[in-house]
Amino acid sequence: MTRTAALKVLAGKKLTDLAPTELAGALAAAERVLVDVGTGDARTAYRQAVAHPEWLVIGVDPAWQRMTETAVRAARKPAKGGAPNLVLVSSAIETVPAALHGVADEVTVLMPWGKLLRGVVLGETDVLSGLRAVAKPGAPLEISIGTSIWRDPIPLEIRDLPELTPEAVASTGLADRLAALGWQLADVRLVPHTELDTISSSWARRLGSGATETVLHLRAIAVDPRDPVRPQDAAAEPGQDAAGEPQRDV
Ligand SMILES: C[S@@+](CC[C@H](N)C(=O)[O-])C[C@H]1O[C@@H](n2cnc3c(N)ncnc32)[C@H](O)[C@@H]1O
């Protein structure tokens, strides 16, 4: 008998298993579910949770030790800064547990690095599929990357990565890879620091009022992976549905 991998979450400074019934209760009670992938120290996720107590905010990051300070704060009573609607999950997005599949009304990726950055810049299947797996159909994916990472001194780990620009999204085939994996590109643009609050006041705050960063912002919508890339299938073979295709677990 196979068992679903447990959801490893932060409870204060420790990692613990979240009972499926507890997660189900939190999901059912939430007006909206935001999944912040590569949440880092989880301060942005915490701010979102405090600002929207009716939401469930789920931060996902494999480097769980960096989330402990925020987890301790979130575990306090709400009157003392607690955020019972914040769940911090220890996981890489490419191996995100099934318990989080199809839960998100919105997915955010803010200032990614490492595998997450490579995955979104190159359109790697494991990362884009992991992001798609957590999303509900129609959910937006909001990716923000500070463009200064492509200015000298460029971090060693991204020297071989093409700079992500609005033009590159089309010319490198990233838009097609997104579409093939269930993400339809809705918008991609460079947002100057003076306009950061037009994409998110929380992100603007995260970067600080003195920031001069221009941010590459990419927005995509969770769709059926086949729709945007092979619309001719429906016309060419009327009556044939997805039966011949492996179904996604979303
Ligand atoms: C620069 S930090 C940004 C943190 C946060 N989003 C913020 O804006 O403060 C990038 C984060 O991406 C996480 N990350 C890298 N690869 C990842 C992956 N495959 N899945 C999920 N998170 C990943 C890292 O552990 C790191 O915490």
The ligand as an SDF file (V2000), in Angstrom:
LIG
                    3D

 27 29  0  0  0  0  0  0  0  0999 V2000
   16.3720   35.0470   -2.5340 C   0  0  0  0  0  0  0  0  0  0  0  0
   15.4180   33.8710   -1.6900 S   0  0  0  0  0  0  0  0  0  0  0  0
   13.8870   34.7640   -1.8090 C   0  0  0  0  0  0  0  0  0  0  0  0
   13.0190   34.5660   -0.6900 C   0  0  0  0  0  0  0  0  0  0  0  0
   11.6990   35.2990   -0.6780 C   0  0  0  0  0  0  0  0  0  0  0  0
   10.8540   34.9600   -1.8080 N   0  0  0  0  0  0  0  0  0  0  0  0
   11.8810   36.7800   -0.5510 C   0  0  0  0  0  0  0  0  0  0  0  0
   11.5790   37.4960   -1.4820 O   0  0  0  0  0  0  0  0  0  0  0  0
   12.3300   37.2200    0.4910 O   0  0  0  0  0  0  0  0  0  0  0  0
   15.1610   32.5200   -2.8340 C   0  0  0  0  0  0  0  0  0  0  0  0
   14.5720   31.2730   -2.1960 C   0  0  0  0  0  0  0  0  0  0  0  0
   14.2970   30.3070   -3.2160 O   0  0  0  0  0  0  0  0  0  0  0  0
   14.3880   29.0490   -2.5820 C   0  0  0  0  0  0  0  0  0  0  0  0
   14.4350   27.9610   -3.5600 N   0  0  0  0  0  0  0  0  0  0  0  0
   15.4800   27.6040   -4.3590 C   0  0  0  0  0  0  0  0  0  0  0  0
   15.1700   26.5150   -5.0770 N   0  0  0  0  0  0  0  0  0  0  0  0
   13.9010   26.1680   -4.7250 C   0  0  0  0  0  0  0  0  0  0  0  0
   13.0230   25.1240   -5.1390 C   0  0  0  0  0  0  0  0  0  0  0  0
   13.4110   24.2120   -6.0300 N   0  0  0  0  0  0  0  0  0  0  0  0
   11.7910   25.0740   -4.5870 N   0  0  0  0  0  0  0  0  0  0  0  0
   11.3970   25.9950   -3.6880 C   0  0  0  0  0  0  0  0  0  0  0  0
   12.1910   27.0040   -3.2550 N   0  0  0  0  0  0  0  0  0  0  0  0
   13.4290   27.1000   -3.7670 C   0  0  0  0  0  0  0  0  0  0  0  0
   15.6620   29.1670   -1.7690 C   0  0  0  0  0  0  0  0  0  0  0  0
   15.7500   28.1750   -0.7600 O   0  0  0  0  0  0  0  0  0  0  0  0
   15.5200   30.5940   -1.2200 C   0  0  0  0  0  0  0  0  0  0  0  0
   14.9880   30.6150    0.0730 O   0  0  0  0  0  0  0  0  0  0  0  0
  1  2  1  0
  2  3  1  0
  2 10  1  0
  3  4  1  0
  4  5  1  0
  5  6  1  0
  5  7  1  0
  7  8  2  0
  7  9  1  0
 10 11  1  0
 11 12  1  0
 11 26  1  0
 12 13  1  0
 13 14  1  0
 13 24  1  0
 14 15  1  0
 14 23  1  0
 15 16  2  0
 16 17  1  0
 17 18  1  0
 17 23  2  0
 18 19  1  0
 18 20  2  0
 20 21  1  0
 21 22  2  0
 22 23  1  0
 24 25  1  0
 24 26  1  0
 26 27  1  0
M  CHG  2   2   1   9  -1
M  END
$$$$
